[in-house]
Amino acid sequence: MENLDKESKYMRAKERVDVLKKFYANLWSYILVISALALINYLTNGFSYMWFLWAAFGWGIGVFFHAVGTFNLNPFFGKGWEERKIKEFMKEDEEAKKWR
């Protein structure tokens, strides 16, 4: 039983690390691509019209929501909420079984 618990903890930690790696890869690609677009924008028209900001804004929204999901920043349905609901449903099941 203890070995199974350790394996379960290891798998959850591994999944968490995978999620973090994906977020940081997304963030780095965002920084590199937007920087390259800004450079191209500067070299072509000297920032007379900063069109690269449209890409930065659009992709930035995606990066923001990816961060919210990765770091459990959602105030409504965060990790704490999820665990409370799981415990609540488990307790309800236990009580329902008690009266059968």
C-alpha positions in Angstrom: 0.0 0.0 0.0 2.8 2.4 0.9 4.5 1.7 -2.4 1.3 2.4 -4.3 1.0 5.7 -2.5 4.5 6.7 -3.4 3.9 5.8 -7.0 0.7 7.9 -7.0 2.6 10.9 -5.5 5.3 10.4 -8.1 2.9 10.4 -11.0 1.1 13.5 -9.8 4.4 15.3 -9.3 5.5 14.2 -12.8 2.3 15.5 -14.3 2.8 18.8 -12.5 6.3 19.1 -13.9 5.0 18.3 -17.4 2.4 21.1 -17.1 5.1 23.5 -15.9 7.4 22.6 -18.8 4.7 23.2 -21.3 3.9 26.6 -19.8 7.5 27.7 -19.7 8.0 26.5 -23.3 4.9 28.5 -24.3 6.2 31.6 -22.5 9.7 31.3 -24.1 8.3 30.9 -27.5 6.0 33.9 -26.9 9.0 36.0 -25.9 11.2 34.9 -28.8 8.5 35.2 -31.5 7.1 38.6 -30.3 10.7 39.9 -30.0 11.4 38.8 -33.6 8.2 40.3 -34.8 9.0 43.6 -33.0 12.5 43.6 -34.7 10.9 42.9 -38.1 8.4 45.7 -37.4 11.1 48.1 -36.5 13.3 47.2 -39.5 10.5 47.6 -42.0 8.7 50.8 -40.9 10.5 52.1 -37.8 7.5 51.6 -35.5 5.4 54.0 -37.4 2.7 51.4 -37.0 3.4 48.8 -34.3 1.5 45.9 -35.9 3.4 43.3 -33.8 1.4 44.4 -30.8 -1.7 42.7 -32.2 0.1 39.4 -32.2 1.5 40.2 -28.7 -1.9 41.0 -27.4 -3.6 37.9 -28.9 -1.0 35.4 -27.9 -0.6 37.2 -24.6 -4.2 36.4 -23.7 -3.4 32.8 -24.3 -0.3 32.9 -22.2 -2.3 34.5 -19.4 -4.9 31.8 -19.3 -2.2 29.2 -19.6 -0.6 30.7 -16.5 -3.9 30.8 -14.6 -4.4 27.0 -15.3 -0.8 26.1 -14.6 -0.4 28.0 -11.3 -4.0 27.4 -10.1 -4.8 31.1 -10.0 -8.5 30.7 -10.7 -10.3 32.2 -7.7 -13.6 30.4 -8.5 -12.5 26.9 -9.6 -9.0 26.6 -8.3 -7.2 23.6 -6.8 -8.6 24.3 -3.3 -12.2 24.4 -4.6 -11.6 21.1 -6.5 -10.3 19.3 -3.4 -13.1 20.6 -1.2 -15.7 19.4 -3.6 -14.0 16.0 -3.9 -14.0 15.6 -0.1 -17.6 16.8 0.1 -18.7 14.2 -2.4 -16.7 11.5 -0.7 -18.4 12.4 2.6 -21.8 12.3 1.0 -21.1 8.9 -0.4 -19.9 7.6 3.0 -23.1 8.9 4.7 -25.3 7.4 2.0 -23.7 4.0 2.4 -24.1 4.3 6.2 -27.9 4.4 5.9 -28.2 1.5 3.4 
